[in-house]
Each structure stands twice: as structure tokens, then as C-alpha cells.
Amino acid sequence: MGLINRELVEFLNSVIVDLRRKNEDLTSKLETMSEAALNGNGPTLKKQAPPRLFCDICDCFDLHDTEDCPTQDQMLDSLPHTSYHGSTSDQRPYCDICEVFGHWTESCKDDQTF
């Protein structure tokens, strides 16, 4: 029985030595990777792509953002919707027949009635 126990002890000791060596190797690799990560030399991880540009006005992707939309610039520089430059206190002539500004209903020359 003594020989079997001795062989078993030697075998278990060799297993312990191998496990300690593997543990030291892995600890060394972990320290190297940690130092590299702290110095910015770590393994590169796949980075997320930046969000795509989208314009809410043009309803298009990748050309420009809503804030940089050339259509928006044109809208800001465009003339106002009215061409009437009279006084705001004056009553504008409006025709109920034609439904347009510019003349009164009494002076409308449109023969159609609705």
C-alpha cells in the first residue's frame, strides 16, 4: 500500500505544479492586458457606427441633418406669403365672389355666381 500512496502523492504533486504554472501564465497575461488597456494599447473592440444623418424636412438619410438642411435656409430667406404692403389699419378690399383680395364684391367683373 505504501507504493501506491507514494505514486499517488507524486502524481497529485505534479498536477499541482502544472496548475500553478498555468495560473502564473494566466495571471501574467491578465496583467499585460490590463496595462495595455490602461495605456490605450488594448485590443480594439468593434465600435458602434455613428448614427446616420437624417433630415426631417427633406425626409432623406445621409445627405445632411435637419439643422443643416439647405431647404430650411431657403425657407428663412423667402418672401413672406403676402405681397400686401399697405397699412395694417386699412381694410383690404376682398371679393366674396372671386374669393380674392384686390377688389370689392360690388366691383367684381366676374359673371359667375355661386
C-alpha positions in Angstrom: 0.0 0.0 0.0 2.9 2.4 0.6 4.0 2.3 -3.0 0.5 3.2 -4.3 0.2 6.1 -1.9 3.6 7.4 -2.8 2.8 7.2 -6.6 -0.5 8.9 -5.9 1.2 11.7 -3.9 3.8 12.3 -6.7 1.1 12.3 -9.3 -1.0 14.8 -7.3 2.1 17.0 -6.7 2.8 17.1 -10.5 -0.8 18.1 -11.1 -0.5 20.9 -8.5 2.8 22.1 -10.1 1.2 22.2 -13.6 -1.9 24.1 -12.3 0.3 26.6 -10.5 2.3 27.2 -13.7 -0.9 27.7 -15.7 -2.2 30.1 -13.1 1.0 32.1 -13.2 0.9 32.3 -17.0 -2.7 33.4 -17.0 -2.0 36.0 -14.3 0.9 37.3 -16.3 -1.3 37.6 -19.4 -4.0 39.3 -17.5 -1.6 41.9 -16.1 -0.2 42.6 -19.6 -3.7 43.1 -21.0 -4.7 45.3 -18.1 -1.6 47.5 -18.6 -2.2 47.7 -22.3 -5.8 48.7 -21.8 -4.8 51.5 -19.4 -2.2 52.8 -21.9 -4.8 52.8 -24.7 -3.0 49.9 -26.5 -5.5 47.3 -25.6 -7.3 45.2 -28.1 -9.7 47.2 -30.2 -13.3 46.4 -29.7 -15.7 46.8 -32.5 -17.1 50.3 -32.1 -20.7 51.2 -32.9 -21.2 53.1 -36.1 -22.2 56.7 -35.6 -25.9 57.4 -36.1 -26.9 58.2 -39.7 -27.7 61.7 -40.7 -31.4 62.3 -41.3 -33.3 65.4 -42.4 -36.9 65.7 -41.2 -37.6 68.4 -43.8 -36.4 66.5 -46.9 -37.1 63.1 -45.4 -33.8 61.7 -46.5 -30.9 59.9 -45.0 -27.1 60.5 -45.2 -27.2 63.8 -47.1 -27.5 66.3 -44.3 -29.0 66.8 -40.8 -32.2 68.7 -40.2 -30.2 71.6 -38.7 -28.0 71.8 -41.9 -30.9 71.5 -44.4 -30.5 73.8 -47.4 -34.3 73.8 -47.8 -34.6 75.3 -44.3 -32.2 78.1 -45.3 -34.3 78.9 -48.4 -37.5 79.0 -46.3 -36.0 81.5 -43.9 -34.8 83.8 -46.8 -38.0 83.5 -48.8 -40.5 86.3 -49.0 -43.5 86.3 -46.7 -46.7 84.7 -48.0 -48.3 88.0 -48.7 -47.4 90.8 -51.1 -49.6 93.3 -49.4 -47.5 96.1 -48.0 -50.2 98.5 -47.0 -51.2 99.8 -43.6 -52.5 97.2 -41.1 -55.2 99.7 -40.0 -56.7 99.9 -43.5 -59.3 97.4 -44.6 -58.2 95.4 -47.6 -60.6 95.1 -50.5 -61.9 91.5 -50.7 -64.3 89.9 -53.2 -66.7 87.3 -51.9 -67.4 86.1 -55.4 -63.8 85.6 -56.6 -62.6 85.0 -53.0 -59.5 87.1 -53.7 -58.1 90.3 -52.3 -57.7 93.3 -54.6 -61.3 94.5 -55.3 -64.6 94.7 -53.5 -67.5 92.3 -54.2 -69.6 95.3 -55.6 -67.0 96.0 -58.3 -66.4 92.3 -59.3 -66.5 91.8 -63.1 -66.8 88.0 -62.7 -70.2 86.9 -64.3 -70.2 83.6 -62.5 -72.2 83.4 -59.3 -72.0 80.5 -56.8 
